[in-house]
Amino acid sequence: MKVNEYVSEFECFFGKLLDEHPEMVEDQRLGWNIWWDHRVDLEAERLARTDAVPTPAYYYH
């Protein structure tokens, strides 16, 4: 079985862009950390759970 070596125009462009601007990768990691790797405030989570109002059994009644 032969491996397909096709590289799309976008992949060529993006690979060349990242080679020319390696700082973009670090900037992307920082952006990822803002949304996904943030510190969890356990007290705020506990407060949100205890302050929640229970949803009625049939919501659209």
C-alpha distance matrix in Angstrom:
0.0 3.8 6.6 9.4 12.5 15.0 18.3 21.0 24.5 25.8 23.4 24.6 28.1 28.1 26.5 29.1 31.8 31.2 31.1 34.4 35.9 34.9 38.0 36.4 34.2 37.4 39.2 36.5 36.8 40.6 40.2 38.0 40.7 43.4 42.0 40.1 41.5 45.2 47.9 48.9 52.6 53.3 56.9 55.8 53.3 56.0 58.5 56.1 55.5 59.3 60.4 58.0 59.7 58.3 56.9 58.9 57.4 57.2 56.6 57.5 60.9
3.8 0.0 3.8 6.4 9.1 11.8 15.1 18.0 21.4 22.9 20.6 21.3 25.0 25.2 23.5 25.9 28.8 28.4 28.1 31.3 33.1 32.2 35.5 34.0 32.0 35.3 37.1 34.5 35.1 38.9 38.6 36.6 39.4 42.1 40.8 39.2 40.6 44.3 47.1 48.4 52.1 53.1 56.6 55.5 53.1 56.0 58.3 56.0 55.7 59.4 60.4 58.1 59.9 58.7 57.3 59.4 58.1 57.9 57.0 57.9 61.4
6.6 3.8 0.0 3.8 6.2 9.1 12.0 15.1 18.5 19.7 17.1 18.1 21.7 21.7 20.0 22.5 25.3 24.7 24.6 27.8 29.5 28.6 31.8 30.2 28.2 31.5 33.3 30.7 31.4 35.1 34.8 32.9 35.7 38.4 37.2 35.7 37.0 40.7 43.6 45.0 48.7 49.8 53.3 52.1 49.9 52.9 55.1 52.8 52.6 56.4 57.3 55.1 57.0 56.0 54.6 56.9 55.8 55.6 54.6 55.5 59.1
9.4 6.4 3.8 0.0 3.8 5.6 8.9 11.7 15.1 16.6 14.4 15.4 18.9 19.3 18.0 20.4 23.1 23.0 23.1 26.1 27.8 27.3 30.5 28.6 27.0 30.5 31.9 29.4 30.4 34.1 33.5 31.9 34.9 37.3 36.1 34.9 36.5 40.1 43.2 44.6 48.3 49.6 53.0 51.5 49.4 52.6 54.6 52.1 52.2 56.0 56.6 54.4 56.2 55.3 53.8 56.0 55.1 54.7 53.4 54.2 57.8
12.5 9.1 6.2 3.8 0.0 3.8 6.4 9.8 12.9 14.5 12.1 12.3 16.0 16.6 15.0 17.0 20.0 20.1 19.8 22.7 24.7 24.4 27.7 26.1 24.7 28.2 29.7 27.5 28.7 32.3 31.9 30.6 33.6 36.0 35.2 34.2 35.7 39.1 42.4 44.1 47.7 49.2 52.6 51.2 49.3 52.5 54.5 52.1 52.4 56.2 56.7 54.7 56.7 56.0 54.6 57.1 56.3 56.0 54.5 55.3 59.0
15.0 11.8 9.1 5.6 3.8 0.0 3.8 6.5 9.6 11.6 9.9 10.3 13.8 14.8 13.9 15.9 18.6 19.2 19.3 21.9 23.8 23.9 27.0 25.0 24.1 27.8 28.8 26.5 28.2 31.5 30.8 29.8 33.0 35.1 34.1 33.5 35.3 38.6 42.0 43.6 47.2 48.9 52.1 50.4 48.6 52.0 53.7 51.1 51.6 55.4 55.7 53.5 55.4 54.8 53.3 55.7 55.0 54.4 52.8 53.4 57.1
18.3 15.1 12.0 8.9 6.4 3.8 0.0 3.8 6.6 8.2 6.2 6.6 10.1 11.0 10.3 12.3 14.8 15.5 16.0 18.4 20.1 20.5 23.5 21.4 20.7 24.5 25.3 23.1 25.0 28.3 27.5 26.8 30.1 32.0 31.3 30.8 32.6 35.9 39.3 41.1 44.7 46.5 49.7 47.9 46.3 49.8 51.4 48.9 49.6 53.3 53.5 51.5 53.5 53.1 51.7 54.2 53.8 53.2 51.4 52.1 55.8
21.0 18.0 15.1 11.7 9.8 6.5 3.8 0.0 3.8 5.4 5.2 6.3 8.7 9.9 10.6 12.3 14.1 15.5 16.6 18.4 19.9 20.7 23.3 20.8 20.6 24.4 24.7 22.4 24.7 27.7 26.5 26.0 29.5 31.1 30.2 30.1 32.2 35.3 38.8 40.5 44.0 45.9 48.9 46.9 45.4 48.9 50.3 47.6 48.5 52.2 52.1 50.1 51.9 51.6 50.0 52.5 52.2 51.4 49.5 49.9 53.6
24.5 21.4 18.5 15.1 12.9 9.6 6.6 3.8 0.0 3.8 5.5 5.1 6.2 8.6 9.9 10.6 12.2 14.3 15.4 16.5 18.1 19.6 22.1 19.6 20.1 23.8 23.8 21.9 24.7 27.3 26.1 26.1 29.7 30.9 30.3 30.7 32.8 35.5 39.2 41.1 44.4 46.6 49.5 47.3 46.1 49.7 50.9 48.2 49.4 53.0 52.7 50.8 52.6 52.6 51.0 53.6 53.5 52.6 50.5 50.8 54.6
25.8 22.9 19.7 16.6 14.5 11.6 8.2 5.4 3.8 0.0 3.8 5.4 5.0 6.0 8.3 9.8 10.3 12.1 14.0 15.2 16.0 17.4 19.5 16.6 17.0 20.7 20.4 18.4 21.2 23.8 22.4 22.5 26.0 27.1 26.5 27.0 29.2 31.9 35.6 37.4 40.7 43.0 45.7 43.6 42.4 46.0 47.1 44.5 45.7 49.4 49.0 47.2 49.1 49.1 47.6 50.3 50.4 49.6 47.3 47.7 51.5
23.4 20.6 17.1 14.4 12.1 9.9 6.2 5.2 5.5 3.8 0.0 3.8 5.5 5.1 5.9 8.4 9.7 10.5 12.0 14.1 15.0 15.7 18.2 15.7 15.4 19.2 19.6 17.5 19.8 22.8 21.9 21.5 24.9 26.5 26.0 26.1 27.9 30.9 34.5 36.4 39.9 42.0 45.0 43.1 41.8 45.4 46.7 44.3 45.3 49.0 49.0 47.2 49.3 49.3 48.0 50.7 50.7 50.2 48.1 48.8 52.5
24.6 21.3 18.1 15.4 12.3 10.3 6.6 6.3 5.1 5.4 3.8 0.0 3.8 5.6 5.2 6.1 8.5 10.1 10.5 12.2 14.1 15.2 18.2 16.2 16.4 20.1 20.6 19.2 21.6 24.4 23.8 23.9 27.1 28.7 28.6 28.8 30.4 33.3 36.9 39.1 42.5 44.8 47.7 45.9 44.8 48.4 49.7 47.4 48.5 52.2 52.1 50.5 52.6 52.7 51.5 54.3 54.4 53.8 51.6 52.3 56.1
28.1 25.0 21.7 18.9 16.0 13.8 10.1 8.7 6.2 5.0 5.5 3.8 0.0 3.8 5.6 5.2 6.0 8.7 9.9 10.6 12.0 13.9 16.3 14.1 15.0 18.7 18.6 17.4 20.3 22.7 21.9 22.5 25.8 27.0 27.0 27.7 29.4 32.0 35.6 37.9 41.1 43.7 46.4 44.4 43.6 47.3 48.3 46.0 47.4 51.0 50.7 49.1 51.3 51.6 50.4 53.3 53.6 53.0 50.6 51.1 54.9
28.1 25.2 21.7 19.3 16.6 14.8 11.0 9.9 8.6 6.0 5.1 5.6 3.8 0.0 3.8 5.4 4.9 6.2 8.5 9.8 10.3 11.4 13.6 11.1 11.6 15.3 15.4 13.9 16.6 19.2 18.4 18.8 22.1 23.4 23.5 24.0 25.6 28.3 31.9 34.2 37.5 40.0 42.8 40.9 40.0 43.7 44.8 42.6 44.0 47.6 47.4 45.9 48.2 48.6 47.5 50.5 50.8 50.4 48.0 48.8 52.5
26.5 23.5 20.0 18.0 15.0 13.9 10.3 10.6 9.9 8.3 5.9 5.2 5.6 3.8 0.0 3.8 5.4 5.3 6.2 8.7 9.9 10.3 13.3 11.7 11.5 15.1 16.1 14.9 17.0 19.9 19.8 19.9 22.8 24.7 25.0 25.1 26.2 29.1 32.6 35.1 38.5 40.9 43.8 42.2 41.3 44.9 46.3 44.2 45.5 49.1 49.1 47.8 50.2 50.5 49.6 52.6 52.9 52.7 50.4 51.4 55.1
29.1 25.9 22.5 20.4 17.0 15.9 12.3 12.3 10.6 9.8 8.4 6.1 5.2 5.4 3.8 0.0 3.8 5.5 5.0 6.2 8.5 10.1 13.2 12.1 12.8 16.2 16.9 16.5 18.9 21.3 21.4 22.1 24.9 26.5 27.1 27.6 28.6 31.3 34.7 37.4 40.7 43.3 46.1 44.4 43.8 47.4 48.6 46.6 48.1 51.7 51.5 50.3 52.8 53.3 52.4 55.5 55.9 55.6 53.2 54.0 57.8
31.8 28.8 25.3 23.1 20.0 18.6 14.8 14.1 12.2 10.3 9.7 8.5 6.0 4.9 5.4 3.8 0.0 3.8 5.4 5.2 6.0 8.3 10.6 9.0 10.5 13.8 13.9 13.7 16.5 18.5 18.3 19.5 22.3 23.5 24.3 25.2 26.3 28.7 32.2 34.9 38.0 40.8 43.4 41.6 41.2 44.9 45.9 43.9 45.6 49.1 48.8 47.7 50.2 50.8 50.0 53.2 53.8 53.5 50.9 51.8 55.5
31.2 28.4 24.7 23.0 20.1 19.2 15.5 15.5 14.3 12.1 10.5 10.1 8.7 6.2 5.3 5.5 3.8 0.0 3.8 5.4 5.0 5.3 8.1 6.9 7.4 10.7 11.6 11.3 13.5 15.9 16.3 17.1 19.6 21.3 22.3 22.7 23.5 26.1 29.5 32.3 35.5 38.1 41.0 39.4 38.9 42.5 43.7 41.9 43.5 47.0 46.9 45.9 48.6 49.3 48.6 51.9 52.5 52.4 50.0 51.1 54.8
31.1 28.1 24.6 23.1 19.8 19.3 16.0 16.6 15.4 14.0 12.0 10.5 9.9 8.5 6.2 5.0 5.4 3.8 0.0 3.8 5.6 5.9 9.5 9.6 10.0 12.8 14.3 14.5 16.3 18.6 19.5 20.2 22.5 24.4 25.6 25.8 26.2 28.9 32.1 35.1 38.3 41.0 43.8 42.4 42.0 45.5 46.9 45.2 46.8 50.2 50.3 49.4 52.1 52.8 52.2 55.5 56.0 56.1 53.7 54.8 58.5
34.4 31.3 27.8 26.1 22.7 21.9 18.4 18.4 16.5 15.2 14.1 12.2 10.6 9.8 8.7 6.2 5.2 5.4 3.8 0.0 3.8 6.3 9.0 9.4 11.1 13.4 14.2 15.2 17.4 19.0 19.8 21.3 23.4 24.8 26.3 27.1 27.5 29.8 33.1 36.1 39.1 42.0 44.7 43.1 43.0 46.6 47.7 46.1 47.9 51.2 51.1 50.3 53.0 53.9 53.3 56.6 57.4 57.3 54.7 55.8 59.4
35.9 33.1 29.5 27.8 24.7 23.8 20.1 19.9 18.1 16.0 15.0 14.1 12.0 10.3 9.9 8.5 6.0 5.0 5.6 3.8 0.0 3.8 5.4 5.9 8.1 10.1 10.5 11.8 14.1 15.4 16.3 18.0 20.0 21.2 22.9 23.9 24.2 26.3 29.6 32.7 35.6 38.6 41.1 39.6 39.5 43.2 44.2 42.6 44.5 47.8 47.6 46.9 49.7 50.7 50.3 53.7 54.6 54.6 52.0 53.1 56.8
34.9 32.2 28.6 27.3 24.4 23.9 20.5 20.7 19.6 17.4 15.7 15.2 13.9 11.4 10.3 10.1 8.3 5.3 5.9 6.3 3.8 0.0 3.8 5.3 5.8 7.4 9.1 10.4 11.7 13.5 15.0 16.2 17.8 19.6 21.4 21.8 21.8 24.1 27.2 30.4 33.4 36.3 39.0 37.7 37.6 41.1 42.3 41.0 42.7 46.0 46.1 45.5 48.4 49.4 49.1 52.6 53.4 53.7 51.1 52.6 56.2
38.0 35.5 31.8 30.5 27.7 27.0 23.5 23.3 22.1 19.5 18.2 18.2 16.3 13.6 13.3 13.2 10.6 8.1 9.5 9.0 5.4 3.8 0.0 3.8 5.4 5.3 6.2 8.6 10.0 10.8 12.5 14.3 15.6 17.0 19.2 20.0 19.8 21.7 24.7 28.0 30.9 33.9 36.4 35.1 35.2 38.7 39.8 38.5 40.5 43.7 43.6 43.2 46.2 47.4 47.3 50.9 51.9 52.2 49.6 51.1 54.6
36.4 34.0 30.2 28.6 26.1 25.0 21.4 20.8 19.6 16.6 15.7 16.2 14.1 11.1 11.7 12.1 9.0 6.9 9.6 9.4 5.9 5.3 3.8 0.0 3.8 5.5 5.0 6.0 8.6 9.8 10.4 12.2 14.3 15.4 17.1 18.1 18.6 20.6 23.9 27.0 29.9 32.8 35.4 33.7 33.7 37.3 38.3 36.7 38.7 41.9 41.7 41.1 43.9 45.0 44.7 48.1 49.1 49.2 46.6 47.9 51.5
34.2 32.0 28.2 27.0 24.7 24.1 20.7 20.6 20.1 17.0 15.4 16.4 15.0 11.6 11.5 12.8 10.5 7.4 10.0 11.1 8.1 5.8 5.4 3.8 0.0 3.8 5.4 5.0 6.3 8.8 9.9 10.5 12.5 14.5 15.9 16.2 16.4 18.9 22.2 25.2 28.4 31.1 33.9 32.5 32.1 35.7 37.0 35.5 37.1 40.5 40.6 39.9 42.8 43.7 43.5 46.9 47.7 48.1 45.6 47.1 50.7
37.4 35.3 31.5 30.5 28.2 27.8 24.5 24.4 23.8 20.7 19.2 20.1 18.7 15.3 15.1 16.2 13.8 10.7 12.8 13.4 10.1 7.4 5.3 5.5 3.8 0.0 3.8 5.3 5.0 6.3 8.7 9.8 10.6 12.6 14.8 15.2 14.7 16.8 19.8 23.1 26.1 28.9 31.6 30.4 30.4 33.9 35.1 34.0 35.8 38.9 39.1 38.7 41.8 42.9 43.0 46.6 47.7 48.2 45.7 47.4 50.9
39.2 37.1 33.3 31.9 29.7 28.8 25.3 24.7 23.8 20.4 19.6 20.6 18.6 15.4 16.1 16.9 13.9 11.6 14.3 14.2 10.5 9.1 6.2 5.0 5.4 3.8 0.0 3.8 5.4 5.1 6.3 8.7 9.9 10.9 13.1 14.3 14.5 16.0 19.3 22.4 25.2 28.3 30.7 29.1 29.3 32.9 33.8 32.4 34.5 37.6 37.5 37.1 40.0 41.3 41.3 44.9 46.1 46.4 43.7 45.3 48.8
36.5 34.5 30.7 29.4 27.5 26.5 23.1 22.4 21.9 18.4 17.5 19.2 17.4 13.9 14.9 16.5 13.7 11.3 14.5 15.2 11.8 10.4 8.6 6.0 5.0 5.3 3.8 0.0 3.8 5.4 5.1 6.2 8.7 10.0 11.2 12.1 12.9 15.0 18.6 21.3 24.4 27.2 29.8 28.1 27.8 31.5 32.6 30.9 32.7 36.0 35.9 35.2 38.1 39.1 38.9 42.4 43.4 43.6 41.1 42.6 46.1
36.8 35.1 31.4 30.4 28.7 28.2 25.0 24.7 24.7 21.2 19.8 21.6 20.3 16.6 17.0 18.9 16.5 13.5 16.3 17.4 14.1 11.7 10.0 8.6 6.3 5.0 5.4 3.8 0.0 3.8 5.4 5.0 6.2 8.8 10.3 10.2 10.1 12.6 15.9 18.9 22.1 24.7 27.6 26.3 25.9 29.4 30.8 29.4 31.1 34.3 34.6 34.1 37.1 38.1 38.2 41.8 42.7 43.3 40.9 42.8 46.2
40.6 38.9 35.1 34.1 32.3 31.5 28.3 27.7 27.3 23.8 22.8 24.4 22.7 19.2 19.9 21.3 18.5 15.9 18.6 19.0 15.4 13.5 10.8 9.8 8.8 6.3 5.1 5.4 3.8 0.0 3.8 5.4 5.1 6.4 9.1 10.1 9.6 11.0 14.2 17.4 20.2 23.2 25.7 24.3 24.5 28.0 29.0 27.9 29.9 33.0 33.0 32.8 35.9 37.2 37.5 41.2 42.5 43.2 40.5 42.4 45.7
40.2 38.6 34.8 33.5 31.9 30.8 27.5 26.5 26.1 22.4 21.9 23.8 21.9 18.4 19.8 21.4 18.3 16.3 19.5 19.8 16.3 15.0 12.5 10.4 9.9 8.7 6.3 5.1 5.4 3.8 0.0 3.8 5.4 5.2 6.9 8.8 9.7 10.9 14.6 17.2 19.9 23.0 25.3 23.4 23.4 27.1 27.9 26.3 28.4 31.6 31.3 30.8 33.8 35.0 35.0 38.6 39.9 40.3 37.6 39.3 42.7
38.0 36.6 32.9 31.9 30.6 29.8 26.8 26.0 26.1 22.5 21.5 23.9 22.5 18.8 19.9 22.1 19.5 17.1 20.2 21.3 18.0 16.2 14.3 12.2 10.5 9.8 8.7 6.2 5.0 5.4 3.8 0.0 3.8 5.4 5.6 5.9 7.2 9.5 13.2 15.5 18.7 21.3 24.1 22.4 21.8 25.5 26.7 25.0 26.6 30.0 30.1 29.4 32.3 33.3 33.3 36.9 37.9 38.5 36.0 37.9 41.3
40.7 39.4 35.7 34.9 33.6 33.0 30.1 29.5 29.7 26.0 24.9 27.1 25.8 22.1 22.8 24.9 22.3 19.6 22.5 23.4 20.0 17.8 15.6 14.3 12.5 10.6 9.9 8.7 6.2 5.1 5.4 3.8 0.0 3.8 5.5 5.3 4.6 6.4 9.9 12.8 15.9 18.6 21.4 20.0 19.8 23.3 24.6 23.4 25.2 28.3 28.6 28.3 31.5 32.7 33.1 36.8 38.1 39.0 36.5 38.7 41.9
43.4 42.1 38.4 37.3 36.0 35.1 32.0 31.1 30.9 27.1 26.5 28.7 27.0 23.4 24.7 26.5 23.5 21.3 24.4 24.8 21.2 19.6 17.0 15.4 14.5 12.6 10.9 10.0 8.8 6.4 5.2 5.4 3.8 0.0 3.8 6.1 6.4 6.2 9.7 12.2 14.8 18.0 20.2 18.3 18.5 22.2 22.9 21.6 23.8 26.8 26.7 26.5 29.6 31.1 31.5 35.2 36.8 37.5 34.8 36.9 40.0
42.0 40.8 37.2 36.1 35.2 34.1 31.3 30.2 30.3 26.5 26.0 28.6 27.0 23.5 25.0 27.1 24.3 22.3 25.6 26.3 22.9 21.4 19.2 17.1 15.9 14.8 13.1 11.2 10.3 9.1 6.9 5.6 5.5 3.8 0.0 3.8 6.3 6.6 10.2 11.7 14.4 17.2 19.5 17.4 16.9 20.7 21.6 19.7 21.6 24.9 24.7 24.1 27.1 28.3 28.4 32.1 33.4 34.1 31.5 33.5 36.7
40.1 39.2 35.7 34.9 34.2 33.5 30.8 30.1 30.7 27.0 26.1 28.8 27.7 24.0 25.1 27.6 25.2 22.7 25.8 27.1 23.9 21.8 20.0 18.1 16.2 15.2 14.3 12.1 10.2 10.1 8.8 5.9 5.3 6.1 3.8 0.0 3.8 5.8 9.2 10.5 13.8 16.0 18.9 17.3 16.3 19.8 21.4 19.7 21.0 24.4 24.8 24.1 27.2 28.0 28.3 31.9 33.0 33.9 31.6 33.9 37.1
41.5 40.6 37.0 36.5 35.7 35.3 32.6 32.2 32.8 29.2 27.9 30.4 29.4 25.6 26.2 28.6 26.3 23.5 26.2 27.5 24.2 21.8 19.8 18.6 16.4 14.7 14.5 12.9 10.1 9.6 9.7 7.2 4.6 6.4 6.3 3.8 0.0 3.8 6.7 9.0 12.5 14.8 17.9 16.9 16.2 19.5 21.3 20.2 21.5 24.7 25.5 25.2 28.6 29.6 30.3 34.0 35.1 36.4 34.2 36.7 39.7
45.2 44.3 40.7 40.1 39.1 38.6 35.9 35.3 35.5 31.9 30.9 33.3 32.0 28.3 29.1 31.3 28.7 26.1 28.9 29.8 26.3 24.1 21.7 20.6 18.9 16.8 16.0 15.0 12.6 11.0 10.9 9.5 6.4 6.2 6.6 5.8 3.8 0.0 3.8 6.4 9.4 12.3 14.9 13.8 13.8 17.1 18.5 17.7 19.5 22.4 22.9 23.1 26.6 28.0 29.0 32.8 34.3 35.6 33.3 35.8 38.7
47.9 47.1 43.6 43.2 42.4 42.0 39.3 38.8 39.2 35.6 34.5 36.9 35.6 31.9 32.6 34.7 32.2 29.5 32.1 33.1 29.6 27.2 24.7 23.9 22.2 19.8 19.3 18.6 15.9 14.2 14.6 13.2 9.9 9.7 10.2 9.2 6.7 3.8 0.0 3.8 6.5 9.2 11.9 11.6 11.8 14.7 16.3 16.2 17.9 20.5 21.3 22.0 25.7 27.2 28.7 32.5 34.1 35.8 33.6 36.4 39.0
48.9 48.4 45.0 44.6 44.1 43.6 41.1 40.5 41.1 37.4 36.4 39.1 37.9 34.2 35.1 37.4 34.9 32.3 35.1 36.1 32.7 30.4 28.0 27.0 25.2 23.1 22.4 21.3 18.9 17.4 17.2 15.5 12.8 12.2 11.7 10.5 9.0 6.4 3.8 0.0 3.8 5.9 8.9 8.5 8.1 11.1 12.9 12.8 14.2 16.8 17.9 18.5 22.2 23.6 25.3 29.1 30.7 32.6 30.5 33.5 36.0
52.6 52.1 48.7 48.3 47.7 47.2 44.7 44.0 44.4 40.7 39.9 42.5 41.1 37.5 38.5 40.7 38.0 35.5 38.3 39.1 35.6 33.4 30.9 29.9 28.4 26.1 25.2 24.4 22.1 20.2 19.9 18.7 15.9 14.8 14.4 13.8 12.5 9.4 6.5 3.8 0.0 3.8 5.5 5.4 6.4 8.8 10.1 10.8 12.7 14.6 15.5 16.8 20.6 22.5 24.6 28.3 30.3 32.3 30.2 33.2 35.4
53.3 53.1 49.8 49.6 49.2 48.9 46.5 45.9 46.6 43.0 42.0 44.8 43.7 40.0 40.9 43.3 40.8 38.1 41.0 42.0 38.6 36.3 33.9 32.8 31.1 28.9 28.3 27.2 24.7 23.2 23.0 21.3 18.6 18.0 17.2 16.0 14.8 12.3 9.2 5.9 3.8 0.0 3.8 5.5 5.1 6.1 8.6 9.8 10.6 12.4 14.1 15.5 19.3 20.8 23.2 26.8 28.6 31.0 29.3 32.6 34.5
56.9 56.6 53.3 53.0 52.6 52.1 49.7 48.9 49.5 45.7 45.0 47.7 46.4 42.8 43.8 46.1 43.4 41.0 43.8 44.7 41.1 39.0 36.4 35.4 33.9 31.6 30.7 29.8 27.6 25.7 25.3 24.1 21.4 20.2 19.5 18.9 17.9 14.9 11.9 8.9 5.5 3.8 0.0 3.8 5.4 5.1 6.1 8.6 10.0 10.6 12.0 14.2 17.9 20.0 22.7 26.2 28.4 30.8 29.0 32.3 33.9
55.8 55.5 52.1 51.5 51.2 50.4 47.9 46.9 47.3 43.6 43.1 45.9 44.4 40.9 42.2 44.4 41.6 39.4 42.4 43.1 39.6 37.7 35.1 33.7 32.5 30.4 29.1 28.1 26.3 24.3 23.4 22.4 20.0 18.3 17.4 17.3 16.9 13.8 11.6 8.5 5.4 5.5 3.8 0.0 3.8 5.5 5.0 6.1 8.7 10.0 10.3 12.1 15.9 18.2 20.5 24.2 26.6 28.6 26.5 29.5 31.4
53.3 53.1 49.9 49.4 49.3 48.6 46.3 45.4 46.1 42.4 41.8 44.8 43.6 40.0 41.3 43.8 41.2 38.9 42.0 43.0 39.5 37.6 35.2 33.7 32.1 30.4 29.3 27.8 25.9 24.5 23.4 21.8 19.8 18.5 16.9 16.3 16.2 13.8 11.8 8.1 6.4 5.1 5.4 3.8 0.0 3.8 5.4 5.1 6.3 8.7 9.9 10.7 14.5 16.1 18.4 22.1 24.0 26.2 24.4 27.6 29.5
56.0 56.0 52.9 52.6 52.5 52.0 49.8 48.9 49.7 46.0 45.4 48.4 47.3 43.7 44.9 47.4 44.9 42.5 45.5 46.6 43.2 41.1 38.7 37.3 35.7 33.9 32.9 31.5 29.4 28.0 27.1 25.5 23.3 22.2 20.7 19.8 19.5 17.1 14.7 11.1 8.8 6.1 5.1 5.5 3.8 0.0 3.8 5.5 5.2 6.3 8.6 10.1 13.8 15.3 18.2 21.6 23.6 26.2 24.7 28.1 29.6
58.5 58.3 55.1 54.6 54.5 53.7 51.4 50.3 50.9 47.1 46.7 49.7 48.3 44.8 46.3 48.6 45.9 43.7 46.9 47.7 44.2 42.3 39.8 38.3 37.0 35.1 33.8 32.6 30.8 29.0 27.9 26.7 24.6 22.9 21.6 21.4 21.3 18.5 16.3 12.9 10.1 8.6 6.1 5.0 5.4 3.8 0.0 3.8 5.5 5.2 5.9 8.5 12.0 14.4 17.3 20.7 23.2 25.6 23.8 27.0 28.4
56.1 56.0 52.8 52.1 52.1 51.1 48.9 47.6 48.2 44.5 44.3 47.4 46.0 42.6 44.2 46.6 43.9 41.9 45.2 46.1 42.6 41.0 38.5 36.7 35.5 34.0 32.4 30.9 29.4 27.9 26.3 25.0 23.4 21.6 19.7 19.7 20.2 17.7 16.2 12.8 10.8 9.8 8.6 6.1 5.1 5.5 3.8 0.0 3.8 5.6 5.2 6.1 9.8 12.1 14.5 18.1 20.6 22.6 20.6 23.8 25.4
55.5 55.7 52.6 52.2 52.4 51.6 49.6 48.5 49.4 45.7 45.3 48.5 47.4 44.0 45.5 48.1 45.6 43.5 46.8 47.9 44.5 42.7 40.5 38.7 37.1 35.8 34.5 32.7 31.1 29.9 28.4 26.6 25.2 23.8 21.6 21.0 21.5 19.5 17.9 14.2 12.7 10.6 10.0 8.7 6.3 5.2 5.5 3.8 0.0 3.8 5.6 5.5 9.0 10.2 13.0 16.4 18.5 21.0 19.5 23.0 24.5
59.3 59.4 56.4 56.0 56.2 55.4 53.3 52.2 53.0 49.4 49.0 52.2 51.0 47.6 49.1 51.7 49.1 47.0 50.2 51.2 47.8 46.0 43.7 41.9 40.5 38.9 37.6 36.0 34.3 33.0 31.6 30.0 28.3 26.8 24.9 24.4 24.7 22.4 20.5 16.8 14.6 12.4 10.6 10.0 8.7 6.3 5.2 5.6 3.8 0.0 3.8 5.6 8.5 10.2 13.6 16.6 19.0 21.7 20.5 24.0 24.9
60.4 60.4 57.3 56.6 56.7 55.7 53.5 52.1 52.7 49.0 49.0 52.1 50.7 47.4 49.1 51.5 48.8 46.9 50.3 51.1 47.6 46.1 43.6 41.7 40.6 39.1 37.5 35.9 34.6 33.0 31.3 30.1 28.6 26.7 24.7 24.8 25.5 22.9 21.3 17.9 15.5 14.1 12.0 10.3 9.9 8.6 5.9 5.2 5.6 3.8 0.0 3.8 6.5 9.5 12.6 15.6 18.6 20.8 19.0 22.2 23.1
58.0 58.1 55.1 54.4 54.7 53.5 51.5 50.1 50.8 47.2 47.2 50.5 49.1 45.9 47.8 50.3 47.7 45.9 49.4 50.3 46.9 45.5 43.2 41.1 39.9 38.7 37.1 35.2 34.1 32.8 30.8 29.4 28.3 26.5 24.1 24.1 25.2 23.1 22.0 18.5 16.8 15.5 14.2 12.1 10.7 10.1 8.5 6.1 5.5 5.6 3.8 0.0 3.8 6.3 9.0 12.4 15.2 17.3 15.5 18.8 19.9
59.7 59.9 57.0 56.2 56.7 55.4 53.5 51.9 52.6 49.1 49.3 52.6 51.3 48.2 50.2 52.8 50.2 48.6 52.1 53.0 49.7 48.4 46.2 43.9 42.8 41.8 40.0 38.1 37.1 35.9 33.8 32.3 31.5 29.6 27.1 27.2 28.6 26.6 25.7 22.2 20.6 19.3 17.9 15.9 14.5 13.8 12.0 9.8 9.0 8.5 6.5 3.8 0.0 3.8 6.4 9.2 12.4 14.4 12.7 16.0 16.7
58.3 58.7 56.0 55.3 56.0 54.8 53.1 51.6 52.6 49.1 49.3 52.7 51.6 48.6 50.5 53.3 50.8 49.3 52.8 53.9 50.7 49.4 47.4 45.0 43.7 42.9 41.3 39.1 38.1 37.2 35.0 33.3 32.7 31.1 28.3 28.0 29.6 28.0 27.2 23.6 22.5 20.8 20.0 18.2 16.1 15.3 14.4 12.1 10.2 10.2 9.5 6.3 3.8 0.0 3.8 6.4 9.1 11.6 10.6 14.3 14.9
56.9 57.3 54.6 53.8 54.6 53.3 51.7 50.0 51.0 47.6 48.0 51.5 50.4 47.5 49.6 52.4 50.0 48.6 52.2 53.3 50.3 49.1 47.3 44.7 43.5 43.0 41.3 38.9 38.2 37.5 35.0 33.3 33.1 31.5 28.4 28.3 30.3 29.0 28.7 25.3 24.6 23.2 22.7 20.5 18.4 18.2 17.3 14.5 13.0 13.6 12.6 9.0 6.4 3.8 0.0 3.8 6.5 8.3 6.9 10.6 11.6
58.9 59.4 56.9 56.0 57.1 55.7 54.2 52.5 53.6 50.3 50.7 54.3 53.3 50.5 52.6 55.5 53.2 51.9 55.5 56.6 53.7 52.6 50.9 48.1 46.9 46.6 44.9 42.4 41.8 41.2 38.6 36.9 36.8 35.2 32.1 31.9 34.0 32.8 32.5 29.1 28.3 26.8 26.2 24.2 22.1 21.6 20.7 18.1 16.4 16.6 15.6 12.4 9.2 6.4 3.8 0.0 3.8 5.5 5.5 9.0 8.9
57.4 58.1 55.8 55.1 56.3 55.0 53.8 52.2 53.5 50.4 50.7 54.4 53.6 50.8 52.9 55.9 53.8 52.5 56.0 57.4 54.6 53.4 51.9 49.1 47.7 47.7 46.1 43.4 42.7 42.5 39.9 37.9 38.1 36.8 33.4 33.0 35.1 34.3 34.1 30.7 30.3 28.6 28.4 26.6 24.0 23.6 23.2 20.6 18.5 19.0 18.6 15.2 12.4 9.1 6.5 3.8 0.0 3.8 6.1 9.2 9.1
57.2 57.9 55.6 54.7 56.0 54.4 53.2 51.4 52.6 49.6 50.2 53.8 53.0 50.4 52.7 55.6 53.5 52.4 56.1 57.3 54.6 53.7 52.2 49.2 48.1 48.2 46.4 43.6 43.3 43.2 40.3 38.5 39.0 37.5 34.1 33.9 36.4 35.6 35.8 32.6 32.3 31.0 30.8 28.6 26.2 26.2 25.6 22.6 21.0 21.7 20.8 17.3 14.4 11.6 8.3 5.5 3.8 0.0 3.8 5.8 5.9
56.6 57.0 54.6 53.4 54.5 52.8 51.4 49.5 50.5 47.3 48.1 51.6 50.6 48.0 50.4 53.2 50.9 50.0 53.7 54.7 52.0 51.1 49.6 46.6 45.6 45.7 43.7 41.1 40.9 40.5 37.6 36.0 36.5 34.8 31.5 31.6 34.2 33.3 33.6 30.5 30.2 29.3 29.0 26.5 24.4 24.7 23.8 20.6 19.5 20.5 19.0 15.5 12.7 10.6 6.9 5.5 6.1 3.8 0.0 3.8 5.7
57.5 57.9 55.5 54.2 55.3 53.4 52.1 49.9 50.8 47.7 48.8 52.3 51.1 48.8 51.4 54.0 51.8 51.1 54.8 55.8 53.1 52.6 51.1 47.9 47.1 47.4 45.3 42.6 42.8 42.4 39.3 37.9 38.7 36.9 33.5 33.9 36.7 35.8 36.4 33.5 33.2 32.6 32.3 29.5 27.6 28.1 27.0 23.8 23.0 24.0 22.2 18.8 16.0 14.3 10.6 9.0 9.2 5.8 3.8 0.0 3.8
60.9 61.4 59.1 57.8 59.0 57.1 55.8 53.6 54.6 51.5 52.5 56.1 54.9 52.5 55.1 57.8 55.5 54.8 58.5 59.4 56.8 56.2 54.6 51.5 50.7 50.9 48.8 46.1 46.2 45.7 42.7 41.3 41.9 40.0 36.7 37.1 39.7 38.7 39.0 36.0 35.4 34.5 33.9 31.4 29.5 29.6 28.4 25.4 24.5 24.9 23.1 19.9 16.7 14.9 11.6 8.9 9.1 5.9 5.7 3.8 0.0
